[in-house]
Amino acid sequence: VQLQASGGGLVQAGGSLRLSCAASGSTFSISYMYWYRQAPGKQRELVARISSGGTTGYADSVKGRFTISRDNTKNTMYLQMNGLKPEDTAVYYCFVSPGGWWGQGTLVTVSS
């Protein structure tokens, strides 16, 4: 499975961004899809996850602001990020299981 993340950029605090993660290859094997992020000097952390059936879960820090979704017909996952804060600044990665495949990451920078 190959994953291509996109949609990152520079935004002011309070703004919005929509990340995408397109999967290709043996996508029939994908069950769960995840967004992780890694801020400078910090460990990578789980942001949100979504099952093949649409069940979602979020980190407490993003609940109510971020929405994860997926389009199984396009093998693509999304992360709608609203109310962005400077502490959301990080490289965002997509990840799928089973298989443990990572995307290359897309940088989100939120200015105060």
C-alpha positions in Angstrom: 0.0 0.0 0.0 1.2 3.5 -0.9 -0.1 6.6 0.9 0.1 10.1 -0.4 -0.8 12.9 2.1 -1.6 16.4 1.0 -3.3 19.6 2.0 -0.9 21.0 4.6 0.1 24.6 4.7 0.4 27.9 6.6 -2.8 29.2 8.3 -3.6 31.7 11.0 -4.9 30.7 14.3 -8.7 30.1 14.1 -8.4 29.0 10.4 -9.1 25.8 8.7 -7.4 23.2 6.6 -8.4 19.9 5.0 -5.9 17.2 4.7 -6.2 14.3 2.3 -4.5 10.9 2.3 -4.9 8.8 -0.9 -4.1 5.1 -0.8 -3.1 3.0 -3.7 -2.0 -0.6 -4.2 -3.5 -3.4 -2.2 -6.2 -1.1 -0.7 -8.6 -4.0 -0.2 -6.6 -4.9 2.8 -7.1 -1.6 4.6 -9.3 -1.7 7.7 -8.4 1.2 9.9 -7.0 4.5 8.8 -5.3 7.0 11.1 -3.9 10.5 11.3 -0.9 11.0 13.4 1.1 14.2 14.0 4.6 15.0 15.2 5.5 18.5 16.5 9.1 19.6 16.6 10.9 18.0 19.5 7.9 15.8 20.5 6.8 12.2 20.0 4.4 11.3 17.2 0.9 11.2 18.6 -2.4 9.8 17.4 -4.9 12.5 16.2 -7.8 10.5 14.9 -8.8 7.1 13.5 -11.6 5.7 11.4 -12.7 2.2 10.7 -13.8 0.8 7.3 -17.4 1.1 8.6 -17.0 4.8 9.6 -16.5 4.5 13.4 -14.3 7.3 14.5 -12.1 8.2 17.5 -10.2 11.4 18.4 -7.5 12.7 20.7 -9.0 14.9 23.4 -6.9 17.8 22.1 -8.8 17.9 18.8 -12.3 16.7 19.8 -14.9 19.2 18.5 -12.4 20.8 16.1 -11.2 18.1 13.8 -13.3 15.6 11.7 -12.0 12.5 10.1 -13.7 10.9 7.2 -13.0 8.5 4.4 -14.4 7.8 0.9 -13.9 4.0 0.3 -14.8 4.4 -3.4 -11.8 6.7 -3.8 -9.5 5.0 -1.2 -9.0 8.4 0.4 -9.1 9.6 4.0 -9.6 13.2 5.0 -9.0 15.4 8.1 -11.1 18.6 8.3 -9.3 20.8 10.8 -11.2 23.8 12.1 -10.4 26.3 14.9 -6.7 25.6 14.4 -4.3 26.6 17.2 -0.6 27.2 17.2 -0.1 24.0 19.2 -1.6 22.1 16.2 1.6 22.9 14.2 3.2 19.6 13.2 3.9 17.2 10.4 0.7 15.2 9.9 1.0 11.5 8.8 -1.5 9.0 7.6 -1.2 5.4 8.6 -3.3 2.3 7.8 -3.7 -1.1 9.3 -3.3 -3.9 9.0 0.1 -3.7 7.4 1.4 -0.7 9.2 1.9 1.6 6.1 2.9 5.3 6.6 2.4 8.2 4.3 5.2 10.8 3.8 3.7 13.5 5.9 2.3 17.0 5.2 3.4 20.0 7.3 0.7 22.1 9.0 1.9 25.5 10.4 -0.5 27.6 12.5 0.6 31.1 13.2 -0.6 33.1 16.2 
